[in-house]
Amino acid sequence: MKNLILLLISIFFSVQVLAQTEDSQEVAPTDETSKTNLAGEYIYGESYFKKSKTGVILKYLTTGAGPSLFYGWRFVVYNTEKFFIGGTGFTGQLGDTTAVGTYSYGGMMAGYDFVIFDDWYVDWGLAAGGGGAKMFKNATFPNAEGQQQVASGGAVVEPWFGFNTKIGEKTDFNWSFSYFFTPNDKYLTGVAFNLRVDFIIE
C-alpha cells in the first residue's frame, strides 16, 4: 500500500509540472503582463498567482474507529491558471458511542482543476501533513471500570477527486471523495465524503 501511495504521489506531481509548463507557454509576455524573477526569467502576471480561494469544508469519514465528522478550512493560491497550492486544517468528532474521541490534523496541498462544462469543473489533488487523536473507549459509561484513554497520530496522506460548480459570482460549491490514509495508525484510514464552499479572492 505504501509503495502504491508513493507511486500515485510521483505521478501526480509529474502531471502538475507538465501542466505548469504548458500553461506558461500559452501566454506571451508583454510589458503589462510579464515580470522577471531574480534570475532574469519571465513570469507571467496573467496566470502567476492570479487568484486565490479560501473555503470551509465538512468531511464525513468512515474508519476502523467508527464514523467520524470533521469540519475545517483550506486556502489555496493559483500559480498557473489551473494548478494551485495551499494549506488545510480539520478538527472534529471521531468514532461512535463506544469509542468516542477528537481528532485534528493539518497539512499542505496541491491540486489541479479544469472546466468540463459551463460553470462546472473537475477538482483533484493531494494533501499531506500530520495529525493527532485522543479517544476514550467505553465512553457510553464514563464511570465504568475498564475505560481506556488512547492517544494516536502521525502522518496523513489524502488524495481527492471532486466536482465544482459556481453558485455565485465569486463563490463555488464542491463535493468530492477522498482516501484518508494514515500509515502510522490503522484505525484512522478510510474513505471520506467532503462538502466545500469556496470564496474566490482576486
Backbone as a ProteinNet text record, in pm:
[ID]
protein_1_A
[PRIMARY]
MKNLILLLISIFFSVQVLAQTEDSQEVAPTDETSKTNLAGEYIYGESYFKKSKTGVILKYLTTGAGPSLFYGWRFVVYNTEKFFIGGTGFTGQLGDTTAVGTYSYGGMMAGYDFVIFDDWYVDWGLAAGGGGAKMFKNATFPNAEGQQQVASGGAVVEPWFGFNTKIGEKTDFNWSFSYFFTPNDKYLTGVAFNLRVDFIIE
[TERTIARY]
82.4	0	86.4	195.5	282.3	348.2	389.1	451	351.4	224.6	121.4	98.6	94.3	75.7	191	314	431	427.3	380.3	368.1	265.5	151.4	47.5	97.1	172.4	227	323	409	505.9	434.5	332.1	256.2	186.6	125.7	51.9	140.6	257.1	342.5	409.2	427.9	478.7	378.5	250	144.1	137.4	153.8	145.5	259.5	380.3	494.4	470.8	418.5	387.6	280	177.3	68.4	117.8	205.9	259.5	342	417.9	498.5	410.1	301	209.9	140.2	93.8	24.9	116.1	242.4	334.2	365.6	348.3	376.3	258.5	141.3	22	15.6	88.4	78.4	208.6	202.1	320.8	344.9	468.8	496.5	479.3	422	413.4	457	468.5	508.1	405.9	276.6	171	158.1	187.6	158.9	282	400.9	519.8	604.6	674.4	772.6	893.5	1001	1118	1151.3	1199.6	1244.3	1390.9	1453.3	1590.9	1689.3	1649.9	1738.4	1717.7	1627.6	1602.6	1506.9	1440.7	1347.8	1208	1130.6	996.4	900.3	817	698.4	580.8	465.7	354	247	226.8	129.6	-12.4	-40	-174.8	-214.9	-117.4	-151	-80.5	31	111.3	45.4	3.4	-70.1	-185.3	-260.3	-369.3	-483.7	-513.8	-624.7	-600.2	-679.1	-672.9	-814.8	-826.4	-956.1	-941.8	-1040.3	-1049.8	-1184.6	-1188.9	-1311.9	-1333.1	-1459.5	-1496.8	-1542.6	-1510.3	-1530.6	-1596.6	-1688.2	-1746.5	-1709.2	-1650.1	-1597.8	-1661	-1718.7	-1769.5	-1675.1	-1620.9	-1515.4	-1554	-1537.3	-1559.7	-1424.2	-1401.6	-1272.7	-1294.4	-1184.4	-1190.6	-1234.7	-1222.3	-1265.7	-1414.2	-1480.8	-1621.3	-1643.1	-1769	-1798.3	-1753.2	-1700.3	-1643.2	-1687.5	-1699.6	-1741.2	-1643.5	-1580.5	-1482.4	-1530.8	-1484.6	-1504.7	-1370.8	-1353.5	-1225.3	-1226.7	-1109.9	-1092.7	-976.5	-964.5	-845.5	-823.2	-700.2	-664.4	-566.3	-594.4	-506.5	-482.3	-366.9	-334.7	-298.5	-333.7	-305.8	-175.4	-80	41.9	45.1	-59.4	-94.2	-245.3	-301.7	-447	-520.3	-456	-524.4	-460.5	-332.8	-261.2	-258.1	-285.5	-287.1	-214.8	-166.8	-103.6	-160.9	-151.2	-204.8	-196.6	-284.7	-286.8	-428.4	-443.7	-575.2	-564.5	-674.5	-676.2	-815.8	-824.9	-953.1	-949.6	-1067	-1084.8	-1227	-1253.3	-1389.2	-1403.4	-1523.8	-1562.4	-1512.7	-1458.3	-1403.2	-1467.3	-1513.3	-1563.8	-1712.1	-1761.3	-1902.5	-1919.4	-2035.6	-2066.6	-1983.6	-1923.4	-1842.8	-1695	-1654.4	-1513.3	-1507.3	-1543.8	-1556	-1426.4	-1399.6	-1279.1	-1276.3	-1163.1	-1143.9	-1017.7	-1015.9	-900.7	-880.4	-755.2	-720.2	-599.7	-599.8	-484.4	-476.2	-360.2	-338.5	-224.1	-212.5	-105.5	-105.6	-13.5	-3.2	-79.4	-112.8	-187.6	-148.7	-170.1	-151.8	-261.1	-311	-421.1	-427.2	-524.4	-539.5	-687.9	-736.8	-877	-888.7	-995.4	-1019.1	-1168.8	-1212	-1353.8	-1400.1	-1519.6	-1579	-1708	-1781.8	-1899.9	-1900.2	-1996.6	-2009.5	-2033.6	-1945	-1954.7	-1941.2	-1893.8	-1867.3	-1723.2	-1652	-1515.7	-1472.3	-1374	-1318.3	-1208.8	-1202.7	-1106	-1043.1	-910	-844.6	-705.9	-653.4	-523.2	-483.1	-386.9	-328.4	-294.7	-334.8	-297.7	-209.3	-111.1	-20.9	18.2	18.2	52	55.1	0.7	0.7	-109.7	-141.3	-248.3	-236.5	-327.5	-328.6	-469.8	-493.4	-625.9	-617.6	-726.6	-742.4	-879.1	-881.3	-1005.3	-1026.8	-1155.1	-1193.5	-1281.2	-1235.3	-1315	-1419.9	-1531.6	-1643.4	-1696.5	-1700.8	-1742.1	-1889.7	-1968	-2109.6	-2128.9	-2037.2	-2043.7	-1915.5	-1907.4	-1780.8	-1729.1	-1815.6	-1770.6	-1743.6	-1760.6	-1743.1	-1595.1	-1570.1	-1432.8	-1385.6	-1260.2	-1205.4	-1204.2	-1253.1	-1245.6	-1099	-1067.5	-927.9	-911.7	-812.9	-781.6	-671	-692.8	-598	-558.2	-430.1	-379	-304.3	-328.3	-261.9	-241.5	-167	-142.2	-31.6	6.5	111.5	83.1	148.1	137.8	0.4	-41.5	-167.8	-140.5	-188.7	-184.5	-326.3	-376.5	-516.8	-532.9	-538.3	-575.3	-725.9	-770.1	-913.7	-948	-1075.2	-1129.5	-1272.4	-1304	-1437.6	-1479.8	-1595.3	-1654.8	-1695.2	-1671.2	-1708.6	-1816.2	-1901.5	-1996	-2009.5	-2033.4	-2048	-2188.3	-2196.4	-2325.3	-2336.6	-2234.8	-2233.2	-2121.7	-2113.2	-2011.4	-1870.7	-1848.9	-1717	-1728.9	-1826.5	-1849.9	-1868.3	-1796.4	-1806	-1854.8	-1922.9	-1962.4	-1895.9	-1837.5	-1763.6	-1807.6	-1819.1	-1832.2	-1730	-1670.2	-1559.6	-1551.4	-1478.2	-1442.8	-1290.7	-1247.2	-1104.1	-1071.9	-945.2	-897.4	-805	-848.9	-775.3	-681.3	-551.8	-454	-360.8	-359.7	-270.5	-179.3	-59.8	27.6	69.7	64.8	107.1	-8.3	-131.3	-247.2	-352	-370.3	-461.8	-608.1	-640.2	-779.4	-835.5	-749.6	-797.1	-804.7	-747	-753.7	-896	-942.6	-1076.8	-1113.8	-1234.9	-1287.7	-1372	-1356.8	-1428.4	-1511.8	-1624.4	-1706.6	-1702	-1673.2	-1648.7	-1743.8	-1791.4	-1868.2	-1793.1	-1776.6	-1694.5	-1755.5	-1746.8	-1783.9	-1658.4	-1623.7	-1504.6	-1544.8	-1463.7	-1481.7	-1357.7	-1378.5	-1268.7	-1219	-1087.5	-1023.6	-930.8	-954	-869.9	-791.5
-120.8	0	126.6	124.4	242.8	268.3	159.7	176.7	233.8	191.5	243.6	392.1	433.1	574.7	658	609.3	682.1	693.5	587.5	592.5	695.5	700.5	798.8	940.6	961	1094.3	1135.9	1044.4	1075	1109.1	1031.5	1058	1192.8	1221.4	1346.4	1467.7	1470.6	1587.6	1595.2	1483.3	1486.1	1552.5	1519.8	1581.5	1731.1	1772.7	1914.7	1993.9	1938.9	2005.9	2022.3	1918.7	1926.2	2030	2034.2	2130.1	2272.2	2297.2	2431.9	2473.7	2381.2	2411.7	2449.3	2373.1	2400.8	2533.3	2561.7	2687.4	2807	2795	2907.7	2936.8	2837.3	2857	2919	2923.6	2973.9	3125.7	3193	3337.3	3402.4	3492.2	3563.8	3682.6	3707.7	3817.7	3953.3	4047.9	4186.7	4272.9	4403	4492.3	4492.8	4467.6	4472.9	4343	4229.2	4100.4	4025.8	4072.4	3995.2	4067.2	3986.6	4036.6	3946	3983	3895.2	3859.4	3737.9	3696.9	3733.8	3690.7	3729.3	3674.7	3565.5	3507.4	3571.1	3669.5	3735.8	3659.4	3554.4	3477.9	3538.4	3526	3581.6	3497	3562.8	3501.5	3583.5	3522.4	3586.2	3630.8	3760.9	3816.3	3771.2	3726.3	3684.8	3555.5	3472	3344.9	3323.7	3389.4	3365.7	3429.2	3347.5	3395.1	3486.4	3438.9	3518.6	3535.6	3430.8	3438	3340.1	3351.8	3258.1	3226.3	3119.3	3078	3041.9	3076.9	3027.3	2959.2	2849.2	2772.2	2705.2	2669.1	2592.8	2454.9	2350.7	2211.8	2131.7	2042.8	1944	1806.1	1721	1592.2	1479.9	1379.3	1259.5	1144.7	1081.3	982.8	850.9	740.4	607.4	542.3	505	448	325.4	261.7	149.7	190.4	320.8	372.3	405.4	394.9	429.2	551.2	586	704.2	831.6	925.1	1047.6	1167.5	1281.3	1404.6	1514.6	1574.5	1681	1808.2	1919.7	2046.6	2118.1	2200.8	2267.7	2373.1	2410.3	2517.7	2482.8	2557.9	2549.8	2684.2	2709.5	2830.9	2790.9	2830.2	2795.8	2918.2	2917.6	3020.1	2949.5	3010.7	2955.2	3014.2	2926.9	2978.1	2952.8	2887.9	2894	2905.4	2903.9	2917.5	2800.1	2681.1	2560.9	2494.8	2515.5	2447.6	2535.9	2477.9	2555.8	2482.1	2558.5	2504.7	2578.8	2517.6	2583.6	2496.9	2526.3	2453	2425.4	2327.4	2290	2242.2	2247.4	2201.1	2157.3	2053.9	1998.9	1965.1	1958.9	1903.9	1851.4	1764.6	1715.8	1589.5	1531.1	1413.9	1286.7	1196.4	1072.9	953.9	854.2	731.5	735.1	623.7	611	618.3	573.9	590.1	499.8	394.4	304.5	340.5	427.2	468	607.6	706.9	842.9	919.5	1019.8	1098.9	1218.8	1286.5	1402.5	1383	1448.2	1437.1	1570.4	1611.1	1733.7	1706.3	1764.1	1748	1865.5	1883.3	1988.7	1951.5	2024	1994.5	2085.1	2057	2128.2	2051.7	2122	2057.6	2116.2	2036.4	2081.4	2018.2	2091	2038.9	2100.2	2054.1	2092.6	2089.1	2188.7	2185.7	2223.4	2178.6	2211.1	2207.1	2291.6	2306.2	2188.2	2134.5	2028.8	2076.9	2167.9	2231.3	2376.3	2453.5	2590.7	2591.2	2658.8	2672.6	2540.4	2435.6	2307.1	2267.1	2224.7	2180.2	2074.3	1995.9	1889.7	1947.4	1900.8	1948	1823.8	1808.5	1691.6	1728.6	1650.1	1683.8	1593.7	1643.3	1564.1	1655.5	1613.6	1683	1590.7	1647.2	1567.6	1649.2	1583.9	1652.6	1556.9	1600.1	1516.6	1555.8	1464.6	1492.4	1406	1430.6	1354.5	1336.1	1224	1190.8	1149.2	1172.3	1122	1055.9	928.1	852.7	791	771.7	707.8	587.6	471.1	350.7	340.3	273.3	257.8	393.8	489.3	624.8	632.6	532	532.7	529	465.8	454.8	513.7	644.6	709.1	671.2	619.5	583.8	435.1	359.6	215.7	179.7	70.8	23.4	-26.1	-7.9	-55.4	47.7	170.5	276.2	305.3	320.5	335.3	455.9	536.7	651.2	612.2	642	606	731.2	756.1	867.6	810.6	869.3	823	940.2	916.8	1022.7	983.5	1079.1	1052.9	1119.7	1070.4	1129.4	1103.8	1196.1	1186	1214	1127.2	1149.2	1132.7	1233.4	1230.7	1278.4	1186.6	1225.7	1244.5	1340	1362.8	1384.7	1363.8	1389.4	1438.1	1552.8	1608.6	1698	1761	1847.6	1979.8	2088.6	2223	2278.9	2362	2439.6	2577.2	2677.5	2813.6	2832.9	2892.4	2925.7	3076.5	3148.8	3293.9	3348.3	3478.4	3538.8	3501.2	3494.4	3458.2	3349.4	3260.6	3153.1	3021.8	2918.6	2785	2685	2582	2470.3	2344.2	2264.4	2145.2	2025.4	1909.6	1783.5	1686.8	1608.8	1523.9	1399.5	1301	1182	1182	1133.5	1127.3	999.8	961	845.2	896.3	884.7	934.9	824.8	839.2	734.2	777.2	700	726.1	604.3	606.1	488.1	444	535.6	501.1	458.4	462.5	430.8	359	230.1	150.1	183.3	246.6	272.5	398.3	486	612.8	614.3	518.2	513.1	481.6	554	529	619.9	602.3	681	795.3	914.7	1033.1	1094.6	1154.1	1235	1378.3	1473.7	1612.2	1708.7	1806.8	1918.8	2047.1	2133	2253.8	2373.7	2489.7	2616.7	2702.4	2746.9	2828.7	2972.6	3065.6	3207.2	3255.1	3303.2	3342	3481	3493.1	3621.8	3655	3767.5	3806.1	3932.4
0	0	0	82.1	87.1	-48.4	-116.8	-249	-348.4	-336.9	-426.6	-403.1	-275.7	-244.2	-296.9	-279.8	-331	-482.4	-551.1	-696.2	-738.5	-669	-701.9	-680.3	-571.7	-545.6	-656.2	-701	-806.9	-936.8	-972.1	-1095.1	-1086.4	-969	-952	-974.5	-909.3	-922.1	-1059.9	-1126.8	-1263.9	-1356.3	-1336.4	-1416.9	-1390.7	-1263	-1231.1	-1295.6	-1293.7	-1356.9	-1505.9	-1570.9	-1713.9	-1740.1	-1653	-1671.2	-1657	-1560.8	-1543.7	-1664.5	-1721.3	-1838.9	-1956.1	-1976.6	-2087	-2068.2	-1942.5	-1917.3	-1939.9	-1901.9	-1915.7	-2061.8	-2148.8	-2290.2	-2364.3	-2298.1	-2365.4	-2365.9	-2275.7	-2260.7	-2304.1	-2400.3	-2444.5	-2353.2	-2313.9	-2221.7	-2288.3	-2215.9	-2259.3	-2142.1	-2166.5	-2058.3	-1945.7	-1980	-1879.6	-1801.9	-1865.8	-1801.9	-1755.3	-1787.1	-1751.3	-1647.9	-1568.2	-1474.1	-1483.5	-1419.1	-1416.7	-1273.2	-1254.6	-1121.4	-1104	-994.8	-965.6	-1067.9	-1136.9	-1237.6	-1375.2	-1383.5	-1510.8	-1601.1	-1548.7	-1630.2	-1620.2	-1729.3	-1731.3	-1649.7	-1570.9	-1514.9	-1563.8	-1574.3	-1643	-1544.5	-1538.3	-1446.9	-1473.4	-1596	-1632.2	-1561.9	-1524.9	-1462	-1329.3	-1306.3	-1187	-1064.6	-967.7	-851.8	-893.5	-990.8	-1047	-948.7	-872.2	-778.8	-664.4	-562.7	-451.3	-407.5	-327.4	-275.3	-128.4	-49.6	85.9	100.2	174.3	179.7	313.8	339.8	459	412.3	492	449.3	560.5	519.8	609.2	555.7	641.1	597.9	679.7	610.1	676.5	641.7	745.2	726.3	791.7	718.4	774.1	801.3	926.8	966.3	1055	1091.6	1182.8	1322.4	1353.9	1483.4	1484.7	1369.3	1359.8	1272.2	1243.9	1161.4	1230.9	1151.5	1208.5	1126.3	1191.2	1125.5	1161.2	1057.6	1076.7	1006.9	1055.1	985.7	980	876.9	862.2	754.2	709.4	611.9	520.3	414	329.5	261.4	224	149.8	41.6	-82.2	-194	-280.4	-347.4	-446.5	-576.8	-687.7	-819.9	-872.4	-907	-968.7	-1118.8	-1171.7	-1313.5	-1317.8	-1435.2	-1447.2	-1383.7	-1377.6	-1331.5	-1209.6	-1186.9	-1079.1	-954.5	-837.7	-714.6	-602.2	-505	-384.8	-265.2	-147	-29.6	93.7	189.6	315.4	360	450.7	500.5	643.9	717.1	854.3	895.2	982.8	1025.1	1174.2	1232.9	1366.3	1374.6	1472.7	1484.7	1566	1556.3	1632.7	1565.5	1645.8	1594.1	1664.6	1588	1646.5	1678.4	1738.9	1773.5	1924.9	1974.8	2116.9	2207.4	2152.1	2235.1	2236	2145.6	2140.4	2080.5	2159.9	2110.7	2135.9	2053.3	2071.8	1980.4	1977.1	1891	1808.6	1693.7	1604	1534.3	1521.3	1449.4	1361.2	1243.1	1155	1058.1	1000	902.4	810.5	700.2	607.3	486.2	396	269.4	162.7	54.7	-52.1	-187.8	-291.6	-429.4	-513.1	-611.4	-691.4	-829.1	-905.6	-1045.7	-1078.5	-1148.6	-1191.5	-1338.3	-1401.6	-1542.1	-1570.2	-1662.7	-1695.7	-1779.7	-1747.5	-1829.5	-1895.7	-1831.7	-1888.6	-1841.6	-1887.8	-1840.8	-1690.2	-1616.2	-1470.6	-1395.7	-1461.8	-1396.3	-1425.9	-1324.1	-1349.6	-1248.3	-1289.4	-1206.6	-1117.4	-995	-896.1	-832.3	-845.8	-787.1	-737.9	-645.2	-591	-475.5	-398.6	-291	-173.4	-53.2	69.8	152.5	222.3	305.3	427.7	543.7	667.1	783.8	896.4	1015	1110.1	1204.2	1299.1	1422.8	1516.5	1640.1	1691.1	1762.7	1813.7	1959.7	2031.3	2167.6	2175.5	2212.6	2215.8	2353.7	2385.1	2510.4	2478.1	2508.9	2489.4	2599.4	2567.7	2661.1	2706.5	2614.8	2650.8	2686.6	2649.3	2683.5	2834.9	2905.9	3051.2	3110.8	3120.5	3157.1	3295.2	3383.5	3517.5	3532.8	3422.5	3429.8	3440.3	3508.2	3516.9	3380.3	3356.8	3230.1	3120.7	3150.3	3049.1	3017.9	2890.2	2849.7	2758.9	2788.1	2702.9	2606.5	2479	2374.7	2297	2282.2	2202.6	2082.1	1967	1845.7	1751.3	1645	1548.5	1453.5	1370.1	1273	1140.6	1036.6	903.3	841.9	754.9	680.7	534	445.9	300.8	249	176.1	134	-11.4	-106.7	-243.7	-253.7	-337	-353	-499.8	-530.7	-664.9	-648	-710.1	-691.9	-806.5	-788.2	-889.2	-826	-900.3	-857.4	-948.8	-890	-969.1	-905.9	-986.9	-936.4	-880.4	-761.3	-702.1	-679.2	-721.9	-712.1	-797.6	-809.3	-894.2	-849	-717.7	-664.6	-558.3	-576.8	-480.5	-554.1	-511.1	-569.7	-465.4	-514.5	-429	-481.3	-391.7	-430.8	-350.2	-416.8	-344.7	-400.3	-311.4	-353.1	-264.7	-316.2	-240.5	-221.8	-106.7	-80.4	-3.7	-11.6	63.9	172.5	296.6	412.2	460.2	429.1	457.1	569	679.9	793.1	809.5	754	755.8	895.5	993.9	1129.7	1220.1	1167.5	1250.5	1166.3	1189.1	1106.7	1132.8	1245.3	1280.1	1212.2	1163.5	1109.5	957.2	890.7	744.7	699.1	595.9	545.7	430.6	378.8	267.9	323.7	264.5	312.3	200.9	239.9	150.2	200.9	110.8	150.6	81	155.4	101.1	132.1	30.6	49.5	-22	40.8	-22.3	-29.9	-151.3	-174.8	-204.1	-155	-182.8	-259.2	-381.7	-470	-433	-420.1	-389.9	-506	-570.6	-685	-652.6
[MASK]
++++++++++++++++++++++++++++++++++++++++++++++++++++++++++++++++++++++++++++++++++++++++++++++++++++++++++++++++++++++++++++++++++++++++++++++++++++++++++++++++++++++++++++++++++++++++++++++++++++++++++

